[in-house]
Structure formats: structure tokens, C-alpha cells
Amino acid sequence: MSVSHATMKTVTYYLKVSSSSSPEFIDITDE
């Protein structure tokens, strides 16, 4: 359970950083 929770937090953090650092990449992914 710990691993899953930690992974979820890491993914969420990574997504936040990615969207803040490369909005274009997120836009392409969304499209």
C-alpha cells in the first residue's frame, strides 16, 4: 500500500511540474 500511495503522490507531483514546465507537451497529450 505504501508503494502505491507514494507512487500516486509522485505521479501527481510530476504531472504538476510537467504542466507547469511544459504546457505545450500537456496540450499535445490532451489533443
Backbone as numpy.savetxt, mean C-alpha at the origin, in Angstrom:
# Nx Ny Nz CAx CAy CAz Cx Cy Cz
-1.31 -15.62 13.61 -2.15 -14.42 13.61 -1.27 -13.16 13.61
-0.23 -13.18 14.40 0.67 -12.02 14.48 1.21 -11.66 13.11
1.64 -12.67 12.38 2.22 -12.42 11.06 1.19 -11.76 10.15
-0.02 -12.30 10.13 -1.06 -11.74 9.26 -1.34 -10.29 9.61
-1.47 -10.03 10.91 -1.76 -8.66 11.35 -0.62 -7.73 10.95
0.58 -8.17 11.18 1.75 -7.35 10.84 1.80 -7.12 9.33
1.51 -8.15 8.57 1.53 -8.03 7.11 0.50 -7.01 6.65
-0.69 -7.09 7.24 -1.75 -6.17 6.86 -1.33 -4.73 7.12
-0.71 -4.52 8.28 -0.26 -3.16 8.62 0.81 -2.71 7.64
1.72 -3.62 7.31 2.81 -3.28 6.39 2.24 -2.93 5.01
1.30 -3.73 4.55 0.69 -3.48 3.24 -0.01 -2.13 3.24
-0.76 -1.86 4.30 -1.48 -0.58 4.39 -0.50 0.57 4.36
0.59 0.42 5.12 1.59 1.49 5.18 2.24 1.66 3.80
2.55 0.54 3.17 3.19 0.59 1.85 2.28 1.28 0.83
0.99 0.95 0.90 0.04 1.57 -0.03 -0.01 3.07 0.21
0.00 3.48 1.47 -0.05 4.91 1.79 1.18 5.60 1.21
2.34 5.02 1.43 3.58 5.61 0.94 3.58 5.64 -0.59
3.14 4.56 -1.19 3.12 4.48 -2.65 2.20 5.54 -3.24
1.01 5.67 -2.67 0.05 6.63 -3.21 0.56 8.04 -2.99
1.32 8.25 -1.95 1.84 9.58 -1.65 3.08 9.88 -2.50
3.84 8.84 -2.78 5.10 8.98 -3.51 4.90 8.84 -5.00
3.99 7.95 -5.43 3.76 7.77 -6.87 2.27 7.72 -7.19
1.59 8.84 -7.15 0.16 8.86 -7.46 -0.13 8.37 -8.87
0.81 8.60 -9.77 0.61 8.16 -11.16 0.53 6.64 -11.23
1.38 5.98 -10.45 1.38 4.52 -10.46 0.03 4.00 -9.98
-0.49 4.63 -8.93 -1.78 4.22 -8.39 -2.87 4.46 -9.43
-2.78 5.58 -10.13 -3.78 5.91 -11.14 -3.79 4.85 -12.24
-2.61 4.43 -12.66 -2.50 3.41 -13.71 -3.10 2.10 -13.21
-2.81 1.77 -11.95 -3.33 0.52 -11.39 -4.85 0.58 -11.32
-5.38 1.73 -10.92 -6.83 1.88 -10.81 -7.48 1.73 -12.17
-6.83 2.27 -13.18 -7.37 2.20 -14.53 -7.22 0.79 -15.07
